[in-house]
Amino acid sequence: MVKMNKKLCLSLLAVLTAWTTAACGSGNGTSNNGGAANPAAGSAPSSASSSAPAAQPASGGDKAPVKVLMWHYMGGNLGKTIDQMVEKFNASQKDIKVEAVYQGSYDEALNKMKASMDSKSGPTIMQANDGGTRYMVDSKAITPMQNFIDEDKYDLSQYEQNILAYYTLDNKLNSMPFNTSNLIMYYNKNLFKAAGLDPNKPPATFEEMRKASQALTKNGVTGISFSIESWNIEQLLANQGAEFVNNGNGRTSPATESIVNSEAAVKTLTWWKSLVDSKLALNLGRKVDDVKKAFAAEQIGLMFATTASLREIVNSANGKFEVGTAFLPKPDDAKEGGVVVGGGSLYILNNQPKEAQKASWEFIKFMLSPEQQAFWHINTGYFPVTKKAYEHPSVKENMDKFPQFKTAVDQLHATKINKATQGAVIGVFPEARQLVENAVEEALNNKKSPKEALDAAAQNITAKIQTYNKTVGK
């Protein structure tokens, strides 16, 4: 039996407590990094079991199916969609029986996983969000997905390379991406026309954003608003080739220092604050839902939000106005960059029997097939992680109905893979994001200058990273 590092478990219990107030991290019930589309809080899939039942001999001497237990944090419609996919898999063959169980929020699910490791009563498949990547690897609780890929000679060329890049550490894919999104800009084309702006030419730079906001801000409308989420800062930095932590965003070697107070970060927060100070941007706090409501009410003309909310945002316009979408803006002098994917991935745990692990791999391959990814995309708004899913008739039909989604796909494909766009990997991401959000609030509320606020955040994040590294022996 492979056990998780006990010191690591104790240390990260505090981290996971901090994570409960973070969001795919924020108060909107979605992930800070590409959260769920319309998750109904408290609505769980039908199954309530916490462990897989022991396999029983089948009648007539037939071999009993291998039991696979999957734990996930997708509530509401997302969880129901997973249940439907599981039912399709179970009906497609008789050798494997999968049970998917909703375990509450990401942090709650991970705490339950940790508690189950010694007893082996936990899952074989664990869904973890993108911010948990470093922790899951350091826990020593997983069998790297690369093992199954290599053994199966599985072709990864069918997958979106920008998505695979996030979950690749040391040239090894540790988990399989599943629910994936990124951040895009939404704008009200009707308000653009009324302000004398070209509705087919959205702003592409920080300065163009300012000019557009100046034109839009009149008659009870404010130019822009975006929620105080660390994910917004992370995306705006990646889009200009700037990293979040040192050592290649923790990918060349484990991060030892936060660089969220870099020149690029200070300039970005200074730009954000200047929009608020000039009353060209509304500060609506940390909840992206509040920003989406203001956009639907035509109180603002521009906003940032996850692609997983695209259908919700378009439908909320309710025919009153046309929703436009565009790439995230960047400074005029920005280096090459792009967006970082958000969402979550699937891990196979190593304290379960080899037979169950191999069965889990077969199920994961089914979940990531073009047909199932098309089904997942249509019902949730998340990206398909396989390119062939875009050829599916249902996806083409959805693209015709929601042409704005093409922006998200194009932005993903335009992203150049580098350490900035691969995204940061640190074991204390929940706490780091809270500290960044505190810093943004302090700057926007004139308690500290942008540089002072980010300097303090960087210092505190660095201390937490170094404590974590000592705990896991890095």
Salt bridges, closest charged atoms under 4 A:
ASP130 OD2 - ARG433 NH2 3.91
ASP138 OD1 - ARG134 NH2 3.26
ASP138 OD1 - LYS474 NZ 3.13
ASP152 OD2 - LYS365 NZ 2.60
GLU160 OE2 - HIS413 NE2 2.96
GLU234 OE2 - ARG433 NE 2.91
GLU263 OE2 - LYS267 NZ 3.16
ASP277 OD2 - LYS273 NZ 3.13
ASP289 OD1 - LYS292 NZ 3.32
GLU312 OE1 - LYS292 NZ 3.15
GLU322 OE2 - LYS189 NZ 3.56
GLU355 OE2 - LYS63 NZ 3.46
GLU362 OE2 - LYS365 NZ 3.20
ASP410 OD2 - LYS406 NZ 2.83
GLU431 OE2 - LYS464 NZ 3.64
GLU437 OE1 - ARG286 NH1 3.23
GLU441 OE1 - ARG286 NH2 2.94
GLU442 OE1 - LYS448 NZ 3.70
ASP455 OD2 - LYS451 NZ 2.81
